[in-house]
Amino acid sequence: MNSINVLKNFWAKKNSKKGFKWLSLYQHLTDTVCVADRLWERYISPGQKKIIIDSIKNHNFDKNEVFLRDQEEDIAKGLVKFIAAVHDIAKATPVFVIQPGYSSSPDLDKILIEKIENSGFPDLHSLILASPGASHHTVAGQYILNRFEINESIASIVGSHHGKPLDQRKEYENQEAYLCNIYQSENKGSEVFKRWDNLHHSIINQALDISGFKCIAELPILNIQSQVILSGLIIMADWIASNDEYFPLVDIEYELNEREISQRAEDGWRSWVTNDIWEPKCPADSISAYNSRFEFGPKEVQSKAFDVVNQCEDPGIVIFEAPMGLGKTAAALIAAEQLANKKGCGGLFFGLPTQATSNGIFPRIIKWLEKTVDENHSIRLQHGKAALNPEFYRLSRNIDEDGEGSIFVNQWFAGRKTSALDEFVVGTVDQFLLASLKQKHLALRHLGFSKKVVIIDEVHAYDAYMSQYLNRSLLWMGAYDIPVILLSATLPNEKRVELIRSYLTGKYPNTRITKDEFKEISGEGYPIITFSDGSKPKNFTDFNYKDQKEILIEYIDNDDEFSNVFSEIDELRRQSNSKGIFGIIVNTVRKAQSIGLKACELYGEENVEILHSGYISDHRIKKEEYLMKIIGKDVDRPDFKIVIGTQVIEQSLDIDFDVLFTDLAPIDLVLQRAGRLHRHSITRPKGFENPTLYVIGCNDKLEFDKGSNAVYGEYLLSKTQTVLKSLDVIRYKDLHHYVSMVYDEDNEDFEKIRIDSTTKSEIEKQYVDFIENIKDYKLRAHNFILSQPKQNKNLIGWLKNSQKINSENDERRQVRYSDGETISVLVVKKNGEGYGIVGNDSTDVSLKISEQNIAKQIARQSLNLPRYFTFNIQNTIDELESFNKEYLKEWQNQSFLKGELGIIIDECNEFELCGKKIMYSEKLGIVVEGDSCYGKI
C-alpha cells in the first residue's frame, strides 16, 4: 500500500452547498506547501529570514557545520516546507475523518468515509468514540510528532496552527488516554493501530523528502522568535490554501492529475499575490533623500538625523525629540528607509494616538510611498473606522484618477487578524500595543510586525497602563532585531531610559547594560536623538538649534463662570482693536461645553468654535477641517475668533493661536499645547507680538478641579505647577529640562525650587498615591501581557491565560484600560416615520439602508456616549440592543452597519437612555440632562 497515494482518499475540506465538493488531505497539504514556499520567497523579508537562519545556526552546533554554512537558507526554507507538509497530519486520524462537516450533507459524509474504508481503513462507518472532543487535530498532531521524536520547537508550531498553542505539555501527553481517537485502537500492537501509525510515518517521510532533510534528527531546534514567526507563516499559508477563491474544492468524483496540481498552485498564488517584497533604496545623502521624497531640502536637524542613522553599524531603536514644527515626521520616514535597508525590513507601521491623527497622516504616507517604490505595493489604514476614510476607500476600490498609481489595497488583509500582515500600515498605536497582549492568533500580528520598521508618534501621550504594553512590545521588537523609531516633542529622562532598556533587553537578553551607560543618554541637550548601535545606548545633541522663542506665562484663577478668562480676553481685545485668535484648551468635555456656551453668549456663536471628543465623528472631522482653513498654515485668518477645545486640539492639528489659555495639565501636555501658539511665521495683530500662555487653575493649596484630577492625578499637576511658577518664561531650548524636572524622581533642579514645607509634604503624599496607581496598572496588565522571549523555550504556554477578543473595541479596551470604558453609537435623527442624517434633516434614509452610500453615511455618524453611561455599562448596552432590535434591526444586514448600535434622536435632538435624557447640539456636542448646558443651544 502506498500510504501517500492513500492520502488522496482522505478528506481535508468538504462542502455540499453547491453539489458534493471536497479536497483531499494530500491536495491540501500540497497546496499549503506550495503557498508556504512562495511566502518564503515573496513575502518573508530578508530580516525575518535572518532571524530563522541565525536560530538554526546558533542552536544546532552538533549538526554538520559545513552543510549549514553552505546551504543555510535552503535548510530554513526546507523547514518551512516540512512544517507545512505535516501541519494537518492529525486529519489522518479516525476522530477527524468520521466527524460530520459543518456545511455538508450526511450523504457526502458517508461517501467520504467509504473512500477511506476502501483504501484499507475498515469499520470507520460504525466507529463510536467515547471522547472525540478530547483530540482536536492540533493537539493530536503535536502528539503524533512527539511520538516520532520531532523536537518540541517544531511540534509546538503544528500544535498552534489554529492560533492558540497548547497551555501545557500535559495536553498532548494526555492523548495516551484517547488512543482510539488517533489509532482506532488502544492496543499498540494491533494491526489497525500499526496501519494508522504507518500512515503518519509516511506523511512525515514525505515531508522530509519534500524539504530536503534525510531524517528527523536533522530537523533543527529553533529559538522562540523563529517559532513565533514560523507559526504565523504556517497559519497564513493554511488560511490562503484553505480559501476556495484561490484553491477551490473539486467535485467528489474528480481527481486532479499532476499537471493540474502544479497549475493549481500557480493559479492560486497568482490570484492572491499582488506585489513583491519592498526593497528600500534610500538616497545616499540627506539632500537627495528629502528632495526626491518631499520636494524640499532638509532642515539642519533632519540632515543630522540622517547622518546619525547612516553611521550606525547595527541600529536598533531611535528616539527623536524635537520641538513641534521641526519636521520629525519627514525625518522618521527617511530614517525608516535607511533602517529598512540596513536591517532587511519589508514594510512600515506608523502608529499614532487616535483614529483622527491616523486619518490625518494617511495621505502624507501615501505621497511618501509613491515617491519611494517603483512597483505595486499594498497599504492599509488600520482602525475601526478605516473603511470610512475617503482616501483609503478610493484605494480599496482601485480608483486611480491618473491611471498610474503604484499604491493599492490588498483586500485579503482586510480582516482584524490579518491587517497587521500588510506591507505598509498606518493606524492607531493600539495595533502595536496588541503585539504584547495574549490573544489567539497573536503569531500573525508578530509575523506582520517582525518584517516592518515601526514608527510610533507622540510617544509622550501614552499613560502608565498603556506603557506596560508599549514596553513589552518594544522588547519583542528588540528580540526580532526590528528597528523602531519613537517620536516626541520631549520625554522625561526616566521614560527615555525605560524605552531604550525595554528594546535592548529584548535584543540582548544576556547582556547587562550598566547604569553609567544609561546615564549617558540622560543629558540635557535639545533637540536630542537617542539611539542604539549594537548593545550601546547613545545620544546625539550636536545641533545648531538656536530657537530663541520664549513664551510668557501668566496665571488665571479658576472660577465657575470663567469671568477671569473672559475679562482677560476683553482686555486683550481692547489693546488689539478687537482682533486676535484666542485658543482655550481645557481638560474635560464638560468644561469645554460650559466655557463655550458662555463665550457664545458674550461674543456671538459666529465668533466661537468648539472642538472636543463629544461630537458625531463626521461633524468633528468637518470642524477640524474648518479650523485648518481659517487658522492653519498659509490661510486668510479672520480678525477675531475664539477656539475652545480639549486635548484633541493638541494632537497633530496644525493650527495657530495669537494667544492661548490652558488648564493646568502635566508639563509635557502644557508644552504640547503651547506648540499651537505662534506656530507659523505671520504678522500678528497689535498686542500679540509676544506669545503668551495663560495657565488656568493653579492653586497654592494644590486643590485642583475634580475633572483635572480625574484625568491626570494630583501629583503631576502639583509638580507641573511648581515648575511653571519657578519660571519667568518658557524657553523652547529648555523644554526637555522642564519635563525632566516634573517627571524624573530626585531631580536636582526641582529640589532647588523653594517651596514651603506644607506644600512639599503634600507633594510627597501625592507621590505615594501616584506610585500605587502605577503599581496597580502594572498588576492589571501583568495578567494578560506576553512574557519575555527568554521565558519560553517553545510555544507551549506562550499564550496561557490569553484574552478572548471578539472585536476591535475589545482590543482597545484591553490595552487602554486607564482610558475607561467607552460606548460608541451611531446617531440618526427622526424624520417623519423614518430617520435621516443629523444636520441633513430633509431626507428620510430609513428605506435606503441597502444602498452602500447611505450605509456609509450613517456609519460616519459615530458618537462616544458620555462617561455617565459606563457606570453600569451592561445595563446601557442591554437597553441599546433592545432598542436596536425593535427599531434598527435592518442595519445588521448591511456590511458597514453590522454589529453597530444606533440611537434615533427626536425632533428636539433628544434621546432617553437608562432613564436619562441626552441632547445633541451641533455647537456643543453631546450633553446629559442635568448638565448646566443642557437645552441651551
Buried (B, 14 or more C-beta within 10 A) or exposed (E): EEBBEBBBBBBBBBBBEEEBBBBBBBBBBBBBBBBBBBBBEEBBBBBBBBBBBBBBBEBBEEBEEEEBEEBBEEBBBBBBBBBBBBBBBBBBBBBBBBEEBEEBBEEBBEBBBEBBBEBEBBEBEEBEBEEBEBBBBBBBBBBBBBBBEBBBBBBBBBBBBBBBBBBEBEBBEBBEEBBBBBBBBEEEEEEBBBBBBEBBBBBBBBBBEBBBBEEBEBBBBBBBBBBBBBBBBBBBBBBBBBBEEBBEBBEBEEEBEEEBBEEBBEBBBEBBBBBBBBBBEBBEBBEEBBBEBBEEEBBBBBBBBBEBBBEBEEBBBBBBBBBBBBBBBBBBBBBBBBBBBBBBBBBBBBBBBBBBBBBBBBBBBBEBBBEBBEEEBBBBBBBBBBBBBEBBBBBBEEEEEEEEBBBBBBEBBBEBBBBBBBBBBBBBBBBBBBBBBBBBBBBBBBBBBBBBBBBBBBBBBBBBBBBBBBBBBBBBBBBBBBBBBBBBBBBBBBBBBBBBBBBBBBBBBEEEBEEEBBEBBBBEBBBBBBBBBBBBBBBBBEBEBEBEBBBEBEBBEBEEEBEBBBEBBEEBBEEBEEBBBBBBBBBBBBBBBBBBBBBBEBBEBEBBBBBBBBBBBBBBBBBBEEBBEBBBEEBEBEEBBBBBBBBBBBBBBBBBBBBBBBBBBBBBBBBBBBBBBBBBEEEBBEBBEEBBBBBBBBBEEBEBBEBBEEBBBBBBBBBBBBBBBBBEBBBBBBBBBBBBBBBBEEBEBBEEBEBEEEBEEBBEEBBEEBEEBBEEBBEBBEEBBBBBBBEBBBBBBBBEEBBEBEEBBEBBBBBBBBEEBBBBBBBBBBBEEBBBBBEEEEBBBBEBBEEEEBBBBBBBBBBBBBBBBBEEBEEBBEBBEEBBEEBBEEBEEBEBBEEBBBBBBEEEBBBEBBEBBBBBBBBBBBBBBEBEBBEBB
